[in-house]
C-alpha cells in the first residue's frame, strides 16, 4: 500500500521561509471568495500540491505565484481555464487535479455532459474560442508539438497572449501532477492506494 511520501507540515512545524509560502497560499487570492475545494486540512496542513511546495520553499514560493497568476491574472475566461486544467488532469491521470477542478469547473458553468466529455478526452465546444483553446491544449498534451497547420488554426481564434497563457498553464498543471505522482499525494481523506471512484481515463 502506497502512502504519502512526505510528512504533512502543520503551521507549528514551519520555519520562516516555509511560513512565508504557507501564508501566501493560505492567505492569498486562493483563500478569498468561495472555496470549491479545501486548501487546508483540519490540522492546518495544506492539501494537494501546496503541501509539497512547503518542503522546498525557494521554489514553492515562485510556483504558487505562477499558479496564482494563471488562476487570477490572465485574459483566459474562467471556463477556458478550467477546461484546460481538466484536460491536463485527464491526460496525466491526476486524481487530485481532477477532483479539485471538477468542482471549480462546475462553479464556472461546466455541465455534466461537458465534464464527461473532458473525462474521456473528447471535449468539443460550440464556442469557437473555447474549442480552439481545447484543441490547442489537446495538441500539447498528446504530442508536445504544435504543427504549422495547428498553429494557424489556433491563431484564427486565439491571441498570442492567450496561446502563451495556455502553454504555461499546461506546463504548470503538468508540473503539479508530476509532483503529486512522485510524492503520492491523493485526494484529501482518501487513501492514495484505494481504487479511485472517478470515471476519467488514465
C-alpha positions in Angstrom: 0.0 0.0 0.0 1.5 3.3 -1.0 1.0 6.2 1.3 2.1 9.8 1.0 5.8 10.1 1.0 6.2 13.5 2.6 5.3 14.5 6.2 2.4 16.8 6.2 3.6 20.1 7.7 1.3 21.8 10.1 1.7 25.5 11.0 3.8 24.8 14.1 6.3 22.8 12.0 7.2 25.6 9.7 10.4 27.7 9.6 10.3 31.3 8.5 10.8 30.5 4.8 8.1 27.8 4.9 5.7 30.0 6.8 6.1 32.8 4.2 5.0 30.3 1.5 2.2 29.0 3.7 0.9 32.5 4.2 1.0 33.3 0.5 -1.1 30.2 -0.2 -3.5 30.2 2.7 -3.9 34.0 2.8 -3.7 34.9 -0.9 -6.2 35.2 -3.7 -7.0 31.4 -3.5 -8.4 31.9 0.0 -10.7 34.7 -1.0 -14.2 34.1 -2.3 -15.9 30.7 -2.5 -13.8 27.7 -1.6 -14.6 25.0 -4.1 -12.1 22.6 -2.6 -10.4 22.8 0.8 -6.9 24.3 0.8 -6.4 23.3 4.4 -6.7 20.0 6.2 -8.2 20.0 9.8 -4.7 20.1 11.3 -3.8 23.2 9.2 -1.6 21.4 6.8 -2.0 22.2 3.1 -3.7 19.8 0.7 -2.6 18.6 -2.7 0.4 20.2 -4.4 0.6 23.1 -1.9 1.8 20.8 0.9 4.6 19.6 -1.3 5.6 23.2 -2.1 6.3 23.9 1.6 9.1 21.3 1.6 11.0 23.4 -1.0 10.1 27.0 -0.1 12.5 28.6 -2.5 10.8 27.0 -5.5 7.4 26.7 -3.7 7.1 30.5 -3.4 7.6 31.0 -7.1 5.4 28.1 -8.1 2.5 29.2 -6.0 2.8 32.7 -7.5 2.8 31.3 -11.0 -0.3 29.3 -10.1 -2.0 32.5 -8.8 -1.1 34.3 -12.0 -2.6 31.6 -14.1 -5.8 31.5 -11.9 -6.3 35.2 -11.4 -4.1 37.3 -13.7 -4.7 36.1 -17.3 -7.1 37.1 -20.1 -8.5 33.5 -20.3 -12.1 33.1 -19.4 -12.8 31.0 -16.3 -14.4 28.3 -18.4 -11.4 28.1 -20.8 -9.0 28.0 -17.8 -10.9 25.2 -16.1 -11.4 23.2 -19.4 -7.6 23.4 -19.9 -6.8 22.3 -16.3 -9.2 19.4 -16.6 -7.6 18.4 -19.9 -4.2 18.2 -18.1 -5.7 16.3 -15.2 -7.3 13.7 -17.5 -4.1 13.4 -19.6 -1.9 13.0 -16.5 -4.3 10.8 -14.6 -4.1 13.3 -11.8 -6.7 12.4 -9.2 -6.3 15.5 -7.1 -6.3 17.9 -10.0 -9.5 16.3 -11.4 -11.2 16.2 -8.0 -10.4 19.8 -7.3 -11.0 21.3 -10.7 -14.2 19.4 -11.4 -15.6 21.4 -8.5 -14.2 24.7 -9.8 -15.4 23.8 -13.3 -18.9 23.2 -12.1 -18.8 26.6 -10.3 -17.8 28.4 -13.6 -20.6 26.7 -15.6 -19.3 23.4 -16.9 -22.1 21.0 -17.4 -22.3 17.2 -16.5 -22.0 16.5 -20.2 -19.0 18.7 -20.7 -17.3 17.2 -17.7 -18.0 13.7 -19.0 -16.5 14.6 -22.4 -13.4 16.0 -20.7 -13.1 12.9 -18.6 -12.9 10.7 -21.7 -10.6 13.2 -23.6 -13.1 14.1 -26.3 -14.2 17.7 -25.4 -15.8 19.9 -28.0 -17.3 23.3 -27.6 -19.7 25.3 -29.9 -17.9 28.4 -28.8 -15.0 28.9 -31.3 -12.6 30.4 -28.8 -13.2 27.7 -26.3 -12.9 25.0 -28.9 -9.7 26.4 -30.3 -8.3 26.5 -26.8 -9.3 22.9 -26.1 -7.8 21.7 -29.4 -4.6 23.7 -28.7 -4.2 22.1 -25.3 -5.0 18.6 -26.6 -2.2 19.0 -29.2 0.2 20.0 -26.4 -0.8 17.1 -24.2 -0.9 14.4 -26.9 2.3 15.2 -28.8 4.2 18.2 -27.2 4.2 19.6 -30.8 2.0 22.2 -32.4 2.3 21.9 -36.2 2.2 24.8 -38.5 -1.3 24.0 -39.5 -2.4 23.5 -35.9 -0.9 26.9 -35.0 -2.6 28.6 -37.9 -5.9 27.1 -36.9 -5.4 28.2 -33.2 -4.3 31.7 -34.4 -7.7 32.2 -36.1 -9.4 32.4 -32.6 -6.6 32.9 -30.0 -4.3 35.8 -29.5 -0.6 35.3 -28.9 -1.1 36.1 -25.3 -3.8 33.5 -24.9 -1.6 30.9 -26.5 1.3 31.8 -24.2 -1.1 31.6 -21.2 -2.4 28.2 -22.2 1.0 26.8 -22.9 2.2 27.9 -19.5 -1.0 26.7 -17.8 -0.5 23.2 -19.3 3.1 23.1 -18.2 2.3 24.3 -14.7 -0.5 21.8 -14.1 1.6 19.1 -15.6 4.3 20.0 -13.0 1.8 19.9 -10.2 0.5 16.5 -11.4 4.1 15.2 -11.6 4.9 16.4 -8.0 1.8 14.7 -6.7 2.7 11.5 -8.6 6.3 11.5 -7.2 5.2 12.1 -3.6 1.9 10.1 -3.8 -0.5 12.9 -2.9 -4.1 11.9 -3.3 -7.5 13.4 -2.7 -7.9 14.5 1.0 -9.5 11.8 3.1 -8.9 9.1 0.5 -6.0 6.6 0.7 -3.9 7.0 -2.4 -3.8 3.2 -2.8 -7.6 2.9 -2.8 -9.3 2.3 -6.2 -10.4 5.7 -7.5 -14.1 6.4 -7.6 -13.8 8.8 -10.5 -14.6 7.9 -14.1 -11.9 9.7 -16.1 -9.5 7.7 -18.1 -5.8 7.3 -17.0 
